[in-house]
Amino acid sequence: MDKHNGTMINERSKEEQLASFRKEHDGTRLTTNQAVPVSHTDDSLKAGSRGPTLMEDFHFREKMMHFDHERIPERVVHARGFGAHGYFQVYEPMTEFTRAKFLQDASKKTPVFVRFSTVVGSRGSADTVRDVRGFATKFYTEEGNYDLVANNIPIFFIQDAIKFPDVVHAIKPEPHNEMPQASAAHDTFWDFVVNTPELAHMIMWLLSDRAIPRSYRMMEGFGVNTFRFVNAEGKARFVKFHWKPMLGVHSLVWDESQKLAGKDPDYHRRDLWDAINKGDFPEYELGVQILEEEDEFKFDFDILDATKFWPEELIPVKLIGKMTLSRNVDNFFAETEQVAFHAGHVVPGIDFSNDPLLQGRLFSYLDTQLIRLGGPNFHEIPINQPVAHVHNNQRDGYHRMSIDHGRVSYFPNSLQGNTPQPDAENGYIHYAEKVDGRKVRERSESFKDFYSQATLFWNSMSIAEKQHIVDAFHFEVGGVMDKQIRQRVVDMFNNVDGQLAIQIAQGIGATPPANPGGTGVKTSSPAVSQENTPKSARTRKVAILADNGFNFNEVTQVMETLKRAGVHCEVISKYQGMLTSVDGRQLEANQNYFTAGSIMYDAVYVAGGRQCVDTLLKQGDALHFVNEAFKHAKAIGATNEGVDLIASSQLQGVPTAGTQTQAQLVNELGVVTIRNAADMGYFSQKFIEAIAQHRHWIRQKQKEMVPA
Ligand code: HDD
């Protein structure tokens, strides 16, 4: 029971706190919600076994009433999400910049809960759609909850929060026929885009590989808005927050994303769930870009404009700590669905800026919880409860859980020693920014350069990344029925880059610009290209194609070397179950061609064994597996007879190890093959390097070899 007269903090961990709410149902007898034991639950109470059901069946009515109310409204945006628990540790005290307690002590672990999400789709939509991803983190600090409500793209669609309902209405399924689900490829969205030039930059990111991440574990996070750090002396600096995944930033390809949406709509949540269960705990470093107040106007963009990022080359990202996600939820609804984030949940030492998008967010998040979580007491839901204790005079309301003691619920008071009391020293003090201005509905002139950073982003992309953006324009705008809107997209993006506009026009039956335009920006920001991200094979998934008569030693040696590199393998065959090797040993096929597809793996390996490969050569599914992996630019490995499958697939132009008797390794275009190797170690090493590359875009330059 909570007494309202102290400032006790952090007496138990979040894990202990949640555990106290956990209900184990194993082996206990069935009861009603009033704890009355139930004798029979398969039949309702009737007047005779074929007669009418009786009103007095309180067990039936209670069970049905509860079921009828099991759903709560889904989030108006970010409805589909997936969460996990973990902890955060700062590397060194950040005292110089902020007084936030959780950023002072490197030995301290602050519990966190993270919810990843898509923005547009409804709760049952697919994970791999093209969309921005939410990356919201709740830090349960000793000074109360701090929410870093971030996305995986560093900028936003619009500059002022008042336009948020418009952009969301435009991108959501069209209201007359509720189509399309979780997609921007439709008329109302692009109608809004061509009428709202501030979206140009965000569209470039949305159509880039960033919007189809390989995994939540391989995504950056960005606080987007400009915040402030304030230290104990009251000195403030502007700050932007970043999460940098230790595994680097990696993406799917569009064809793969679309197929995954059908084959495994839960692809991202499964990936996170499995990784945590396997002990591959996702890790992200927290980075900050810090800007002195006197440098506010030193840039050619306004630092309060959320459609601009701060290039890392201009303002470096300082890595200040690490978050590890180490525990899956016990219950999706209780935790992931009921968690309530709010950009305004800050702790002393973290403050806001006048970014007009942020200011609007500060209203919206609290407001939306009233409808979604049914009242003002959502902070009492276990997942939302701070580990620090709550003491105030707020009372009552729907779903109040606390039983507040005594008769005093006001301040000041004498009856309870004037408690709970404000704490002038440790309490939150808003930064005393001087504000002066007329009340106007206006956009600052400094917000009106809509295209320069869009060009900067375009300049920063590799050839492959540029091609993906153009392809995405062809898909998204190609889905627009109104030809005028299509044309206006070309005209709008001619402001970004003339060549881009010409390429867009080509794919969507529009007229290329008569005067190819652009902003004239020639600079780039290498940090935003995924080509420059950390690359590792760790936690990647390899599909091993095999059938009876495979070479046991080869397969197990490769599997063991991959395992030592942190790579996971699954054996795929026509039928699940035990496969027998050429020398009679057994290996389990974990998947068949119906349950698995190349789209679910990062790489493919084909083992040797004459009988095995002869069988695979007759299987269209095995050939398709290899062809598709090649098309998606993934690493492919084969040893001995396995090389025959590669040579017989549609990859005929790709050099592979021939039929020489001497061991010979060929490593071309991410296809690693070897014949007659006594030691498979060398092959495995090269194969692991190819997996770590993630994709081999060099194949795009060899288009004639890519299967259609
Ligand atoms: Fe938002 C949810 C991130 C702008 C209004 N937002 C939501 C979530 C994330 C973001 C990650 C999901 C939280 C969860 O997992 O429960 N939103 C952002 C970012 C923005 C942004 C990074 C730009 C900087 N949002 C934004 C604006 C508004 C909102 C401008 C309204 C003025 N966002 C909401 C919301 C949601 C939400 C309607 C829906 C459900 C919820 O809050 O709890 O209040």
Residues whose N, C-alpha, C, O or C-beta is under 5 A from the ligand:
A	BS01	HDD	R75 V76 V77 H78 G81 R115 S117 G134 F135 A136 V149 A150 N151 F156 A161 F164 F222 G223 V224 N225 V339 F341 L357 G360 R361 S364 Y365 T368
